Amino acid sequence: MSLIIVCLIPSTTLIAESHKKSGDSAMQKETIKIVSATNILGYDVFDKEGEKVGDMVNFVLDLGDVPRLTHVIVMTGGFLDVGGTKRAVPAEAISWKDDRYVVSVEKAAYTEGTVLPENLDRFFGRKSNIEEVAETFDVEPVSIEGDILFFDRLDFHNVESTESGILGYLTDVYLSVDHELTPYLIIAPTDFMLDTNTVTRYAIPTTEFVRAEGPDLVFDIKIEDLLNADMVESTEAIEAEQLERGLSYKLEVSQ
């Protein structure tokens, strides 16, 4: 596996550029907004008429063949994830428009949606609940193919190599709400061979995900791949080709 290392500040938005063919076979460039989940927690969410419906407080990931974003949890009222009313929004029904996140329905329809219970595992584990959420936003229900990972429980999960044992524990996710993508999971390294200081993180491509073993997530990434990676001082974009190749990154985070 060929890897490169990139130093990034986690508040940086990563832009992946891909191309789509139009009807006349001309190539059109598409920009994919990839952000750190940590940095969009608390972001305002608006209805399609521009009225605020709540704040982003959690993200739901499906650990299928390739981990992906399935739902964004939005809270109305309350403060710091406490005391409000939470609802699930299918990732397909929320997008980045005019520099803000917008759901595909009006506020009246949104507030008629199912209020989430405390037990999220049980809720998202029932197909009928997923279908009810999808109906509120007039989208097709997602099919959960693997274990469910909630963003607010990331630090309960270790990342393990198929050959080198535990590499570190999860601290963040890079995702695209627009495209229902989760291209990278971010780990704080714990293996003594890696750089385990307080400012170093590694971005592990989800294309290399193999399976979940209890709380541990197993990836087809060797520790030697990280140790021998090339250093790139900075980048403003990750090209679509790099996303497809499954490159890993080293992140220098600010304190």
N, C-alpha and C positions, 0 to 999 in steps of 0.2 A: 504493500500500500504506500502510495506516494503522499506525503504530508507536507504542509507548510505551516509555519507559525506566524501569526499576525498579532501585533500589539494593538489593542483597542481600548477605548474608554467605554464602559458598559452603557452609558447614556447615548452613545452614537447609534444612529439608525443605519442598519445595513441595507443596501439596496441591491437586489439581484435583478439583473436585466435578462429577460428571455425574449424570444421572438415568436410571433404567431403569423401564420399565413392567412391572408385575406382571400376573398373569393377570386380576385384576379391574380392570385399567386404572388402578389407583392409581399414583402416582409414587413411586418409591423412590430415595433419594439414595445414590450410590456415591462413595466416596472413593478417589482414586488417589494412591498414595504415589510422589512423584517426588523423586529424590535425586541428588546429585552422585556420579558413579562414583568419583571420587577419595576421597570420604569414606566409602565402604563397602568399599574395598579392605582386605583383612585381616579383614573381619567373619567371625565364626564361622558355620559352616553345620551344621545338625543334621539327623538323619534324623527320620522321622515319629514315632519313639518317644522322641525327646529326646536321643539320643546324638550327640555331635559327630562329623562325618565329615571336616571340613577347614576351610579358610579361602578366601574369595574372593580370587583373584589376577589375574583378567583377565576381559574381556568381549568377546564376539564380536558384531559388528554386520553386518547385511546391507544393503548400499547399493543396494537395489532402488528402485522408484518413490518410496517413502518409507522412509528408513533405519529399521531396527528392531533390537531386541535379539533374538538367536536362541539364544545359549548363554552360560552363566556357567562360567568355568573355576575349579575348586576344587582346592586342593592339600592333600594329607594328609601330615603330617610336614614336615620341612625348616624353613627360617627365611628370612623376607624373600624369598620367591619362589625360593629356591634349595634344592636337595637333596631336595625332596619328590616325591611321586607326584601327577601332575595328571590330572584327568578332566574331561570336558565334561558339563555338566548342561543339558538343554534348558530354556530360559526358562519354558516351560509347566509344567515339573516342579519349579519352586522358587517359594516364596511367602513372604510376610511374615506370620508368625503368632505371637501372644504375644510381640511385641517381639523377634523373631529370624527369621532366614531358615531355612526348612525345605524339604528335598527330599521328594519324594512316595513314597520307598521306604525300607525299613529298611537299616541299615548293611551287613548281609551282602550284600544285592543291589547296593548302591552299589559296594562294593569288588570285586565281580565285573565291573564295567564296564570298558570299554576304557581302558587307560592311554595318555595322549597322548604322541606322539613329540616330538622337538625341532622338527621341521618342521611347524608348524601350518598353513601355507598348503596344503601337499600333503594333509594330513589332512582339512581342511574342504572341500577342493576335490573330494573323492571322495564321490559320492552314497552308496555302500555304507557308508562310515564314519558318515555322518549317520544312516542307517537303523539301524546297530548301536547307536549312542548312544541313539536314541529307544526302541529295543526294551528296553534296560536299565531305562528309566523308564516303560515301558508307555504311551507317548504316540505320536502321529502324527509322523513325521519332518518337519522343516521343509523347505521348498523354498527354496533359496538363489537369489534372483532377480537379484542384482547382484554387484558386487565385495565382498570381505570386508574389513572394517576391524577390526583388533585394538586394544583400548584402550591397550595398552602401547606402541603405535607411533604414537600420535596426533600427536606433534610432527614426524612425517615428512610431514604433510599440510598444505597450504595451503588456505584457503577463498577462492574467487574469485567475484566478482560477474559476472553476465552482461554488465554494461555498464561496470563501474568497475575491472576488474582485480582483483588480489589484495588482499583486505581484511585478512588476518592468517593465523595458523597455529593449528591445533587445540591445545587444552590440556586439555579435559575434556568430559564428556558428562553431560547430565541424563537419567536414565532411570527407568522403572518396571519393576522385575523382575517384579512381580505381573502386569502387563498386557502385557509384552513390548514396551513402548514406548520409543522414544528421541526424545522431543519436541524436545530442543535439543542442538546442538553448541556448545561454548564456544570462542571464539577470543581470542587475544591480538592486538590490532590492530597492524598494521604500516604501513598507509597513513598518510601524513603529515597527511592532513586529519582523521584521527580522533584521539581522546585516547589516545596511546600510552605513557602513564606506566606504571609497574610495577604499579599496583593496579587498572587498568581492564581489564575483559573484556566481551565481547559474547556474548549467547546468541542463536544463530541458529536459527530454527525449521526443523526438518527437512521440514516440509510444503512449504518453498520450495526443496528440493533438486531440481536439474535433471539432473546427470550427473557422473560421475567422468572426469577427463582425466588419466590417469597418477596421480601422487600428489596432484593438485589436485582439490578438490571444488567444483563450480560450483553457485551458488545464485542464484535470481531475486530478489536483494536489491541495491538500489542504495546507494551510499555516502551519497547525499543523504537516503535514508530514515533512516539512523542519525543523521546530523547534525541532522535536523529533528525528531527524536523528542521527545516530552514527557517531562519528569522527574517521577517519582513517588518520594517519599523512601523508602518502605518498603512491603512487602506481606507478608502471612502466607499468602496463597493465590493461586493462579492458577486462575481459573474455567475450566471445560471450554470455554465459549464462546471464551475467549481462545486456548486451545490450537487450536481449530478454525480460528480466524481467522489464525493464523500470525503472531503478534506477536513482535517482537524485543525484547530487554532489554539494558540496560547494567548490568553488575555491578561493584560496588565491593568488591574482595576485601581481606581483612585480611592483614597481613604478619607 
